[in-house]
Amino acid sequence: MNRRIIGSLMVLLMMNGCAETISERHGTQIDVVPWEYRFAVDIENSSTSAQQKAWNEMDDYVQRNWNILSSQQLHFHWLSNDGKTLADKYKKHLLSQGIASTNIHVSKGTEQLEDFDLSLLVTQYKAVTPVCEYEKIGNYGELPLGCYSEGARWKSVVHPERVMKSVK
């Protein structure tokens, strides 16, 4: 009977001695960085052709960057009456394209716009994750677990700044 107990204890001690200890899991460090997109247009005179030229330039910029602009807050800043007219017309156009009215803001700009009658400002936040290291055979648990999946999850978030506000 004693031999069985001693044998069982020996087996348990050997199994415990072979168990790998895994360090505590630490989360991935994420940096949320603002990327600013700015487009400005100058309307040379109040003629219809100048308004149409400015419209075409604005529309070309928006169409080329639609994937970014369609999901962000759009801020139109105007300095002249021509700029205000163009901003109001383009706001109606964007609303007809399916942009939510809460995502479009039109306001009088400041003199910082210099010679431009109208500018469009969009700030997009992107999650920047660290480069993940490869696991090494025999060193499992030494590197941060979940680096790839956490990084991919954060990069897929459309508005990471909203997530950061809710964490505080």
N, C-alpha and C positions, 0 to 999 in steps of 0.2 A: 504494500500500500504506500509506504514511504517512497519507494522507488517511482511509483506512478506520479506522486505529487511532485517529487524532485524533477522528474522527467518533464512534466507539464510546465513547471516553472522555468526550466531551461529552454523549452521551446518558446514560451512567451517572451523570455528575455532576448532570445536570438531574433525573434520577429520584431520586437521593439527596437533592437539595435540596428536593424536594416531599414527601418522606416526613414524616409527622407523628410527633413523638416523644411517647410516652405515658409518663406518670410511673409510678413503681412502685406496685403495688397494695397498699393497706393494708386490713386487716380492719376489720369494723364493731365499734364499742364496744358491749358488751353488759353490762347491769347485771342481776344476779339478785337479786330483791327478795322477802323473805318476807312473805306475807300470812297473818295469823293469824285463824282463825275460832274463836269460843268460844261455847259454849252452856252455861248452868247452870240447874239445876232444884232447887227446894226441895220436899221432901216434908213436908207439914204435920204429919202424924201417921202412925202405922204401920198405918192402916186400909187395907183393900183398895181402897177408892174413891180414896184419896190416892195409892196406888201406881199405880193405873190412870190417874189424871189426869197424873201425872208421866210415865208411859210414853207417853201420847198426845201430850204436849208434845214429848218427845224424838223420837218417831217422826215427828211433823209436821215438825220441824226437819230431820231426816235426809232425809226424802222430798223436801222443798223444795230441799235442797242435795246431792242424790244424785250429780250429775255431778262435783262437787268431792270429796265425801267418799269415794266408792267407790274412788278410786285413790290415796288418801293414807294416812298413818299416823294412826290414831285413838287418842287418849290419853284414857281415862276416869279421873278422879280423884274419889274418894269420901271423905267425912268421917264419915258415920254408917253404921250397919248397914243402914238402909233404902237408903241410896245404894249400898252394896256389893251388896245384893240386886238392885237395879234394874240396876246395871252388869253383873253376871254374867248376868242374864236377857237384857239387850239384846245382850250379846256373843254369846250363843247365837243370838239372832235374826239378827244380822248375818252370822254364819257360815252360817246357812241361806239367806241372801240371796246368798251367793257371795263375800263378802269373805274374803280370805286371813287365816288365824289370825296370821300374822306381821305383819299391818297393824293389829291390835287390841291395845292395851295397857291393862290395868286395874291401878291402883295406889292406895294410900292417899294422899290429898292433904295439903296443908298448910293451915294456918289462913288463908292468903291468900284462900281461897274464901269467906270471911266466912260468910254465912248459908245457903249452898247445900250441899245434901247430895251433889250429884253434878254434875260439869262434864265437858264434852267439849271437847277442844282439838285443833285440826287446823291444821298449818302447811303452806301450799301456797307453793311458790316459782314466781315468774313472771319471765320474761325481758322486760326493757324495752329496746327498741331505739331508736336515734335516728330522728328524722323525716328521710326521704330527700329530697334536693333533685332537681329535674328537670334532666336533661341539657340543655345549650344547644347549639344548632347552631354548629359552629365551635370549640367548647371541649371536645371529646370527650377524656376521660382526665383532666380537671382535678378532677372530683368522684370520690369513692370508688366503685370499680366493685363491683357485686354487692350494693349496699345493700338493695335490695328483696328479693332472693332470700335473702340471709343473714338479714335481719330476719324474713321469713316462716318460714324454717327454724327459727330459735330460738324463735319464738312457738308453733310446733307441737310442741315438745318437752314431754312431760308432766312429766318430772322434771329440769329444767335443773340443779338442785343436784348431781345425780349426775354429769352431764357435767363440771361444774366440778371435782368431786373427782378425776375421772380425769385431768384436764389437769395438775394440780399435779405 
